[in-house]
């Protein structure tokens, strides 16, 4: 069970990043794979990032303080998730949803989304307060790791998305990848032009009335 969980956490995120990269949202370096189709470069980078995070065990005085930092980064994702659920109710009203909160209106979505967002935001703010039960060592190191981690996690996707180029896109993968809603261009409306019926518009000689 533990081995299956580790394999899921290792291969799952990297496989998703690989699909996004081939659709043109990551440089070609991240789209390389070996002969078996495994996302080689992404796994190498993932291993390097995890190694750097593991080095925090050397800087931080306790294991609990390290997990406290990782929990802060997870809270950013939850705040984005709750806020996105509310925003998409208005930006994508006509989207078919297999499951919907509330039969009519957006009141239930606002309630659950607001409670979830406020709970994550409160935990996010309190994470900057060093807990007395956990040894965090120097406050300078504590706040530096928290702030730098937040800036990198939040800012890196925006920087990469702004720098993307058309040459990054794999045509086959891009055709299978659903575009983001802000990238979908409205299809031009076709005008209903009445077509002539050849049976009714044929050149017929006028009847001679006597």
Backbone as numpy.savetxt, mean C-alpha at the origin, in Angstrom:
# Nx Ny Nz CAx CAy CAz Cx Cy Cz
5.13 -25.43 13.09 4.32 -24.22 13.09 5.16 -22.97 13.09
6.21 -22.95 13.91 7.09 -21.78 13.96 7.82 -21.60 12.63
8.29 -22.72 12.06 8.99 -22.64 10.77 8.06 -22.12 9.67
6.81 -22.59 9.66 5.85 -22.11 8.66 5.58 -20.63 8.84
5.49 -20.17 10.09 5.28 -18.74 10.34 6.44 -17.90 9.88
7.66 -18.38 10.12 8.86 -17.63 9.69 8.92 -17.55 8.17
8.63 -18.66 7.49 8.66 -18.66 6.02 7.61 -17.71 5.45
6.46 -17.63 6.10 5.41 -16.72 5.64 5.84 -15.28 5.79
6.43 -14.94 6.92 6.86 -13.56 7.15 8.05 -13.18 6.25
8.86 -14.15 5.87 10.02 -13.84 5.02 9.61 -13.70 3.56
8.84 -14.68 3.05 8.52 -14.69 1.63 7.31 -13.84 1.27
6.35 -13.68 2.19 5.13 -12.94 1.90 5.36 -11.48 1.53
5.97 -10.67 2.41 6.19 -9.25 2.07 7.08 -9.08 0.84
8.12 -9.90 0.72 9.02 -9.74 -0.43 8.32 -10.08 -1.74
7.41 -11.06 -1.72 6.67 -11.41 -2.93 5.74 -10.27 -3.33
5.11 -9.62 -2.36 4.26 -8.47 -2.67 5.06 -7.31 -3.22
6.22 -7.04 -2.63 7.08 -5.97 -3.14 7.56 -6.28 -4.55
7.83 -7.54 -4.82 8.28 -7.97 -6.15 7.20 -7.70 -7.20
5.93 -8.01 -6.87 4.84 -7.76 -7.81 4.65 -6.27 -8.05
4.74 -5.47 -6.99 4.62 -4.01 -7.15 5.77 -3.47 -7.97
6.97 -3.98 -7.75 8.13 -3.52 -8.50 8.01 -3.80 -9.99
7.55 -4.98 -10.36 7.41 -5.33 -11.77 6.33 -4.51 -12.45
5.38 -3.99 -11.68 4.34 -3.14 -12.25 4.84 -1.74 -12.53
6.09 -1.44 -12.17 6.68 -0.14 -12.50 6.83 0.82 -11.35
6.66 0.34 -10.12 6.74 1.24 -8.96 8.06 1.13 -8.21
8.96 0.26 -8.67 10.28 0.13 -8.06 11.32 0.02 -9.17
12.56 0.42 -8.89 13.61 0.34 -9.92 13.85 -1.09 -10.38
14.46 -1.26 -11.55 14.69 -2.61 -12.08 15.52 -3.50 -11.16
16.33 -2.90 -10.31 17.14 -3.70 -9.39 16.27 -4.58 -8.51
15.12 -4.08 -8.12 14.22 -4.83 -7.25 13.39 -5.86 -8.02
13.50 -5.88 -9.33 12.69 -6.78 -10.14 13.47 -8.03 -10.59
14.72 -8.14 -10.17 15.54 -9.27 -10.57 15.13 -10.52 -9.82
15.16 -11.63 -10.52 14.85 -12.92 -9.92 15.82 -13.97 -10.46
15.93 -15.08 -9.74 16.80 -16.14 -10.21 16.06 -17.06 -11.18
16.69 -18.17 -11.54 16.09 -19.05 -12.54 14.81 -19.73 -12.06
14.61 -19.74 -10.74 13.40 -20.33 -10.17 12.30 -19.30 -9.94
12.53 -18.07 -10.35 11.53 -17.03 -10.19 11.47 -16.42 -8.80
12.49 -16.66 -7.98 12.53 -16.13 -6.62 13.11 -14.73 -6.66
12.50 -13.80 -5.92 12.92 -12.41 -5.89 14.24 -12.26 -5.13
15.35 -12.51 -5.80 16.65 -12.61 -5.16 17.08 -11.31 -4.51
17.07 -10.22 -5.26 17.59 -8.95 -4.74 16.75 -8.43 -3.58
15.44 -8.60 -3.67 14.59 -8.12 -2.58 14.87 -8.90 -1.31
15.08 -10.21 -1.42 15.39 -11.01 -0.25 16.73 -10.61 0.36
17.69 -10.27 -0.49 18.99 -9.82 0.03 18.85 -8.50 0.78
18.08 -7.58 0.21 17.88 -6.30 0.89 17.08 -6.50 2.17
16.09 -7.36 2.11 15.30 -7.64 3.30 16.18 -8.21 4.41
17.09 -9.11 4.05 18.01 -9.65 5.04 18.93 -8.59 5.60
19.37 -7.65 4.75 20.24 -6.58 5.23 19.53 -5.64 6.18
18.27 -5.30 5.85 17.50 -4.41 6.73 17.23 -5.06 8.07
16.87 -6.35 8.04 16.62 -7.06 9.30 17.90 -7.15 10.13
19.03 -7.31 9.45 20.31 -7.35 10.18 20.59 -6.01 10.85
20.32 -4.91 10.14 20.53 -3.59 10.75 19.59 -3.38 11.94
18.35 -3.83 11.80 17.42 -3.71 12.92 17.87 -4.58 14.09
18.44 -5.74 13.78 18.92 -6.61 14.86 20.10 -5.97 15.59
20.84 -5.10 14.90 21.96 -4.41 15.56 21.47 -3.46 16.64
20.18 -3.12 16.61 19.64 -2.27 17.68 19.72 -2.97 19.03
19.81 -4.30 19.01 20.00 -5.01 20.28 21.30 -4.59 20.96
22.29 -4.19 20.13 23.56 -3.74 20.70 23.42 -2.35 21.30
22.61 -1.50 20.64 22.46 -0.12 21.09 21.48 -0.02 22.25
20.34 -0.72 22.12 19.31 -0.64 23.15 19.68 -1.56 24.32
19.40 -1.14 25.53 19.82 -1.93 26.70 18.97 -3.16 26.97
17.79 -3.29 26.36 16.94 -4.44 26.64 16.18 -4.83 25.38
15.74 -6.09 25.35 14.96 -6.60 24.22 13.59 -5.93 24.18
13.02 -5.65 25.34 11.70 -5.03 25.41 11.68 -3.66 24.75
12.74 -2.90 24.92 12.81 -1.57 24.31 12.88 -1.68 22.79
13.53 -2.72 22.28 13.59 -2.92 20.84 12.22 -3.21 20.26
11.46 -4.08 20.92 10.10 -4.37 20.45 9.17 -3.17 20.61
9.47 -2.31 21.57 8.69 -1.09 21.71 8.84 -0.21 20.48
10.02 -0.16 19.91 10.28 0.63 18.70 9.57 0.02 17.50
9.63 -1.30 17.35 8.95 -1.96 16.24 7.44 -1.76 16.31
6.89 -1.77 17.52 5.45 -1.55 17.67 5.06 -0.16 17.20
5.95 0.82 17.40 5.67 2.18 16.94 5.54 2.22 15.42
6.41 1.51 14.70 6.35 1.50 13.25 5.08 0.82 12.74
4.62 -0.20 13.44 3.38 -0.87 13.07 2.18 0.07 13.24
2.23 0.92 14.26 1.10 1.82 14.52 0.90 2.81 13.37
1.97 3.17 12.68 1.83 4.06 11.53 0.97 3.41 10.46
1.19 2.12 10.22 0.39 1.40 9.23 -1.08 1.36 9.63
-1.35 1.14 10.90 -2.73 1.07 11.35 -3.44 2.42 11.22
-2.75 3.52 11.50 -3.36 4.84 11.34 -3.67 5.11 9.88
-2.78 4.71 8.98 -3.04 4.87 7.55 -4.21 4.00 7.11
-4.31 2.81 7.65 -5.38 1.89 7.26 -6.75 2.42 7.68
-6.88 2.89 8.92 -8.17 3.40 9.39 -8.57 4.67 8.64
-7.62 5.57 8.42 -7.95 6.81 7.70 -8.28 6.53 6.24
-7.57 5.57 5.61 -7.84 5.24 4.21 -9.22 4.64 4.05
-9.68 3.84 5.03 -11.01 3.23 4.93 -12.10 4.30 4.87
-11.92 5.38 5.63 -12.91 6.47 5.61 -12.82 7.27 4.32
-11.61 7.58 3.90 -11.43 8.40 2.69 -11.96 7.69 1.46
-11.72 6.39 1.35 -12.15 5.66 0.16 -13.67 5.53 0.07
-14.37 5.67 1.19 -15.82 5.65 1.15 -16.37 6.82 0.32
-15.61 7.91 0.25 -16.05 9.09 -0.48 -15.41 9.19 -1.86
-14.17 8.75 -1.99 -13.50 8.85 -3.28 -13.88 7.72 -4.22
-14.31 6.60 -3.69 -14.67 5.44 -4.51 -16.04 4.93 -4.07
-17.04 5.78 -4.26 -18.39 5.42 -3.82 -18.96 4.26 -4.61
-18.70 4.23 -5.91 -19.33 3.23 -6.76 -18.62 1.90 -6.81
-17.56 1.71 -6.00 -16.82 0.46 -6.04 -17.64 -0.67 -5.40
-17.69 -1.80 -6.09 -18.41 -2.96 -5.54 -17.63 -3.54 -4.37
-18.29 -3.65 -3.21 -17.64 -4.13 -2.00 -18.34 -5.42 -1.54
-17.60 -6.53 -1.42 -18.23 -7.77 -0.93 -18.67 -7.67 0.52
-18.03 -6.78 1.29 -18.42 -6.57 2.69 -18.47 -5.07 2.94
-19.49 -4.63 3.63 -19.67 -3.20 3.87 -20.10 -2.96 5.31
-19.46 -2.01 5.97 -19.85 -1.62 7.32 -21.06 -0.71 7.25
-22.16 -1.17 7.77 -23.39 -0.38 7.73 -24.13 -0.58 6.43
-25.43 -0.78 6.52 -26.23 -0.98 5.32 -26.40 0.31 4.53
-26.54 1.43 5.25 -26.72 2.73 4.59 -25.86 3.77 5.30
-25.38 4.71 4.51 -24.61 5.80 5.09 -23.21 5.37 5.52
-22.48 6.31 6.09 -21.10 6.08 6.51 -20.90 6.26 8.00
-21.99 6.29 8.76 -21.88 6.52 10.20 -21.08 5.46 10.92
-21.36 4.18 10.62 -20.64 3.09 11.28 -19.17 3.09 10.89
-18.88 3.40 9.62 -17.48 3.48 9.20 -16.75 4.59 9.93
-17.39 5.76 10.06 -16.77 6.86 10.80 -16.53 6.49 12.25
-17.48 5.78 12.86 -17.34 5.42 14.27 -16.17 4.47 14.49
-16.17 3.37 13.73 -15.10 2.37 13.90 -13.75 2.93 13.46
-13.73 3.64 12.32 -12.48 4.20 11.84 -11.90 5.23 12.79
-12.75 6.08 13.36 -12.27 7.11 14.28 -11.75 6.51 15.58
-12.49 5.52 16.11 -12.03 4.87 17.35 -10.71 4.16 17.13
-10.59 3.44 16.02 -9.35 2.74 15.72 -8.19 3.70 15.50
-8.44 4.79 14.75 -7.38 5.75 14.48 -6.93 6.44 15.76
-7.89 6.85 16.60 -7.53 7.54 17.85 -6.78 6.61 18.79
-7.19 5.33 18.83 -6.47 4.38 19.66 -5.03 4.20 19.21
-4.83 4.07 17.88 -3.47 3.92 17.36 -2.66 5.20 17.56
-3.33 6.36 17.39 -2.63 7.63 17.57 -2.20 7.82 19.02
-3.07 7.45 19.96 -2.72 7.56 21.38 -1.53 6.67 21.72
-1.56 5.43 21.22 -0.42 4.54 21.46 0.84 5.05 20.79
0.69 5.68 19.62 1.84 6.24 18.92 2.48 7.37 19.73
1.65 8.25 20.28 2.17 9.37 21.07 2.82 8.88 22.36
2.17 7.92 23.01 2.72 7.41 24.27 4.01 6.63 24.06
4.24 6.16 22.82 5.48 5.42 22.56 6.71 6.32 22.67
6.51 7.62 22.54 7.64 8.54 22.68 7.97 8.84 24.14
7.16 8.34 25.04 7.43 8.49 26.47 8.13 7.23 26.95
9.40 7.31 27.34 10.11 6.11 27.77 9.41 5.46 28.96
9.02 4.19 28.84 8.33 3.52 29.96 9.27 3.28 31.13
8.73 3.45 32.31 9.54 3.26 33.52 9.83 1.79 33.79
8.97 0.89 33.28 9.16 -0.53 33.54 10.25 -1.14 32.66
10.64 -0.44 31.59 11.61 -0.97 30.64 12.85 -0.08 30.65
14.00 -0.70 30.65 15.25 0.05 30.59 15.53 0.45 29.14
15.50 1.76 28.90 15.70 2.27 27.54 17.06 2.94 27.37
17.81 3.06 28.44 19.12 3.67 28.34 19.05 5.17 28.11
19.84 5.65 27.17 19.90 7.09 26.89 18.63 7.56 26.19
18.07 8.65 26.67 16.89 9.22 26.02 17.22 9.74 24.62
18.45 10.19 24.43 18.85 10.69 23.11 18.80 9.58 22.07
19.32 8.41 22.44 19.28 7.27 21.52 17.84 6.82 21.29
17.05 6.83 22.34 15.66 6.40 22.24 14.88 7.27 21.25
14.94 8.59 21.44 14.20 9.49 20.56 14.80 9.51 19.15
16.10 9.38 19.03 16.73 9.39 17.70 16.27 8.20 16.87
16.24 7.01 17.49 15.81 5.82 16.77 14.35 5.92 16.38
13.52 6.42 17.28 12.08 6.55 16.98 11.83 7.52 15.84
12.46 8.70 15.90 12.21 9.73 14.89 12.76 9.32 13.54
14.00 8.83 13.52 14.61 8.42 12.24 13.82 7.26 11.63
13.39 6.31 12.45 12.61 5.19 11.95 11.30 5.64 11.33
10.62 6.59 11.98 9.35 7.09 11.45 9.56 7.82 10.12
10.60 8.64 10.06 10.86 9.40 8.83 11.17 8.47 7.66
11.99 7.45 7.91 12.38 6.53 6.84 11.19 5.70 6.38
10.42 5.16 7.33 9.30 4.28 6.98 8.22 5.05 6.22
7.95 6.29 6.65 6.89 7.07 6.01 7.39 7.75 4.73
8.60 8.25 4.74 9.08 9.04 3.61 9.58 8.23 2.43
10.15 7.05 2.66 10.74 6.26 1.58 9.74 5.92 0.48
8.52 5.46 0.78 7.58 5.17 -0.32 7.23 6.38 -1.16
7.08 7.56 -0.55 6.76 8.76 -1.30 7.92 9.17 -2.22
9.15 9.02 -1.74 10.32 9.37 -2.56 10.44 8.44 -3.75
10.29 7.14 -3.52 10.40 6.16 -4.62 9.28 6.37 -5.63
8.07 6.64 -5.14 6.94 6.84 -6.06 7.13 8.09 -6.91
7.70 9.16 -6.32 7.94 10.39 -7.07 9.04 10.23 -8.10
9.97 9.31 -7.88 11.12 9.12 -8.78 10.87 8.05 -9.84
9.70 7.44 -9.86 9.47 6.32 -10.77 9.57 6.77 -12.24
9.97 5.83 -13.11 10.15 6.12 -14.53 9.37 5.10 -15.36
8.94 5.47 -16.56 8.22 4.51 -17.41 9.03 3.27 -17.74
10.37 3.41 -17.77 11.22 2.26 -18.11 11.22 1.20 -17.02
10.74 1.51 -15.85 10.70 0.52 -14.76 9.62 -0.52 -14.98
8.68 -0.26 -15.83 7.48 -1.08 -15.94 7.72 -2.31 -16.80
7.30 -3.45 -16.30 7.27 -4.68 -17.07 5.88 -4.79 -17.69
5.75 -4.72 -19.03 4.42 -4.67 -19.65 3.51 -5.81 -19.24
4.06 -7.03 -19.17 3.22 -8.17 -18.83 2.74 -8.09 -17.38
3.64 -7.72 -16.47 3.25 -7.61 -15.07 2.32 -6.43 -14.84
2.56 -5.32 -15.56 1.70 -4.15 -15.40 0.28 -4.43 -15.86
0.12 -5.28 -16.87 -1.23 -5.61 -17.35 -2.01 -6.42 -16.32
-1.31 -7.18 -15.49 -1.97 -8.00 -14.47 -2.14 -7.25 -13.15
-1.51 -6.09 -13.01 -1.54 -5.34 -11.75 -2.61 -4.26 -11.82
-3.54 -4.27 -10.88 -4.60 -3.27 -10.86 -4.01 -1.91 -10.49
-4.25 -0.87 -11.28 -3.68 0.45 -10.98 -4.33 1.07 -9.75
-3.62 2.04 -9.16 -4.19 2.78 -8.05 -5.35 3.64 -8.55
-6.26 3.94 -7.66 -7.49 4.62 -8.10 -7.21 6.00 -8.66
-6.14 6.67 -8.17 -5.85 8.00 -8.71 -5.16 7.96 -10.05
-4.76 6.75 -10.49 -4.12 6.59 -11.80 -5.10 6.16 -12.88
-6.28 5.81 -12.48 -7.28 5.35 -13.45 -7.86 6.57 -14.15
-7.73 6.62 -15.42 -8.25 7.73 -16.20 -9.68 7.41 -16.64
-10.47 8.41 -16.57 -11.86 8.22 -16.98 -11.92 7.93 -18.47
-12.62 6.88 -18.81 -12.76 6.51 -20.22 -13.63 7.53 -20.93
-13.26 7.94 -22.12 -14.08 8.93 -22.83 -15.45 8.37 -23.14
-16.43 9.19 -22.92 -17.80 8.76 -23.16 -18.07 8.72 -24.66
-18.68 7.65 -25.06 -19.01 7.50 -26.48 -20.35 8.16 -26.75
-20.38 8.91 -27.80 -21.60 9.60 -28.17 -22.52 8.65 -28.93
-23.76 8.71 -28.58 -24.75 7.87 -29.25 -25.12 8.50 -30.58
-24.44 8.05 -31.60 -24.69 8.57 -32.93 -25.66 7.65 -33.63
-26.80 8.13 -34.04 -27.78 7.24 -34.70 -27.23 6.73 -36.02
-27.33 5.44 -36.18 -26.85 4.83 -37.40 -28.01 4.64 -38.36
-27.73 4.89 -39.62 -28.76 4.75 -40.63 -29.01 3.30 -40.95
-30.25 2.98 -41.07 -30.61 1.63 -41.43 -30.63 1.51 -42.95
-29.79 0.63 -43.50 -29.73 0.56 -44.97 -31.05 0.15 -45.61
-31.90 -0.53 -44.81 -33.17 -0.93 -45.40 -34.11 0.24 -45.56
-33.92 1.28 -44.69 -34.81 2.42 -44.73 -34.26 3.59 -45.52
-32.95 3.56 -45.79 -32.32 4.70 -46.46 -31.93 4.39 -47.88
-32.37 3.32 -48.43 -32.04 3.02 -49.80 -32.69 4.02 -50.75
-32.04 4.22 -51.88 -32.57 5.17 -52.86 -33.74 4.53 -53.60
-34.90 4.93 -53.24 -36.11 4.38 -53.89 -36.74 5.45 -54.77
-37.20 5.03 -55.85 -37.81 5.98 -56.79 -39.15 6.42 -56.26
-39.48 7.70 -56.38 -40.77 8.18 -55.87 -41.91 7.61 -56.71
-42.99 7.37 -56.01 -44.16 6.81 -56.68 -44.83 7.90 -57.53
-45.22 7.50 -58.70 -45.93 8.43 -59.58 -47.40 8.39 -59.26
-47.86 9.50 -58.78 -49.29 9.60 -58.46 -50.03 10.23 -59.63
-51.01 9.54 -60.03 -51.83 10.05 -61.14 -53.17 10.52 -60.59
